[in-house]
Amino acid sequence: MAVGAIVLGGLSACSDDKGGGNGDGKKDTGASTAGGAAAAATDAPSNGAAGDLQAQYQQVVRTVLPSVVQITTQSGLGSGVVYDDKGNIVTNAHVVGQATTFEVTLPNASKPLTAKLVASFAPDDLAVIRLDNPPGDLKPARFGDSSKLQVGQITMAMGNPLGLDSSVTEGIVSAVGRTVSEPQTAGSPGATISSAIQTSAAINPGNSGGALVDLTSQVIGIPTLAATDPENNGGAAPGIGFAIPSNTVKSIADQIIKDGKVVNSGKAALGVTVRTVTGPNGQAAGVGVVSVQDGGAAKAAGIQSGDVITSIDDTPIADVGALSEVLGAKNPGDKIKVTVTRGTGGDKTTVDVTLGELKS
């Protein structure tokens, strides 16, 4: 099976009843009840190792689910994770979109709370919002060290897929260190996520911004993307989802909360504004440089507006997505060779570039 594009776990479309239920302006009672039951479930009788594992699953759900919230905007809904007791909630930038005010529903709450945007960092698809009046019993999640993840570890994804609040799916860590690019849409920044966690835990629309947790009840990632299968008319590819690692989440969230912006992204930057250009056959043929940032890496290397980037370190660059993926695998300070075509004659030039760091 060929796995093609990546789709956002993103916003679940929000109908008039905000979560799609019975059409009378209220949430679907069955979905809400199911979520509450998952959170309040008692240990079922069982024996041996299987019983121990089941009890561990149930303990993780009881511990983490109270920290996973539903975020509603005018365009849809997604998930978020309570980051601290001051009311800061971390989520995806594509869940936030262009909104600056939100309704946040805590698990088992009778009514939503209001919140405002602190800041969004599109390059990592992360954002922090803050409750206007955080309750005293707010329960922050515990974030683990994603650098210690091992393939095969059991994971659980918690969020509000398709408006089904407090839903839980399970799987394993299928791979670590993936570089994946989101599709750029009106509600999505089109971020390239480096060091992404691949998981077989199901990620569906509305799951984005929720919690990917391990069996120690620690958040190890923020579910963000699901792969699509081109052989299935672009439908979801079962068992292939991606999450932003918790170490990235902690770094970005801490900076946003402290400074209101990201001052140390750790992401490489070329310092250009670009667009995909097409060749005579109508196919993508490179990345055109629209503008060059003053003081940036490209400017220092002599790259000019109007140049068309065709390769980096002998890797062909056909479109903006390919450029993002190559840069996503690099670090600030890395040295690369960029080949561009210049002028009406299409003369090729290769320049040495020392990459800078992406800022807010």
C-alpha positions, 0 to 999 in steps of 0.5 A: 500500500502506498501511503500518500498525503498527510491529513490533519487530525485537526478540527472536526467540522462544527455543526449548529449543535457544536459536536454533531448530535441530535440536531436540537442544539445539544450535544449527542447524549450518547457520546457524552455518556460514553466518554464519561463512562470511560473516565469513571470505569472501575477495574473489571475482574481479571486474572494474571498479566492480562488483568494487570495490563488492563488495570494499568490501561484503566489507571492511565485513562483515569489519570490523564483524561481529566487533563484533556479538553475540548476547544471550540472555535467558530470554524470547528472543534479540536482538543487541548491539554491542560499545561499548568494550574494557571489555565494555560492549555497547549494545542495545535496551531491548526486547531486555533486557526485564526481565532483569538477567543475560544470555548473550552469544555473540561471533561464532565463539565456542565458548561464551557469556559472562555479562553484567549490566545496567548500565542501560536507558532505555526512552524511547529503547529503549536499554540497556547491558549489561556482560560480567563477564569481557571477553576481551582481544581484544574488538573495539569497533565504530566509531560514526559521525555520523548527522547526516551521513546522506544519503538513498540511502546504502548500508547493511548491517544485521548481527545475529542474525535468527531465531537465524541468527547473524552475518547480513547484509542490505543496502539504502539509507537511505530517509529520515531524521528519521522519528518512529515509535512502537513497540507497547507489549508485555510485553517492549517499553517502547513508545518513541517514536523521533524522528529515526529512520533509515528503511532498506530493509535487512531487519530481522527478529525477532532483528535488534534491537540489532544494527548498521546500518552504512555503507560506511566500516564505521561504525555509523550506527544500531541496527536496532529496528523493521519496519513492517507492512502491514495489507493483508497481514494485518499481515505485514512491509512489505518494505523498511521498517525503522527504526533509532535514529540513532548520535548518540542511541545514543552520547549515551545509552550514554555517560551510562549508562556514566558515571553509571549513568542518563540525566541529559540525554535531550534528549527533551521531557516533559509530566510526566504519567502517562496512559492512553487513554480511549474515547468512547460509541462505544467508539473512542479519544477522548483521553488521560486524565491519571492523575497529574501530576508535581510540578515538571513542565511540566503541573503548572506549566501547571495541568493536573490529574488527571482532565483528558482531553487532546484536542489539542496545537497543534490536532493531535487527540490520540486515544490515548497513541500520538498523544501520544507522537508529538507530544511525540517531535517536540518539544524541551525548552523548546518552548512548546505549547498543550494542550487538555483537557476537564475535569469531568463537564460536559466543559468545554474548556480550553486551556493554555500549556505549556513542555515539560520534559526527560524523565529516567531 
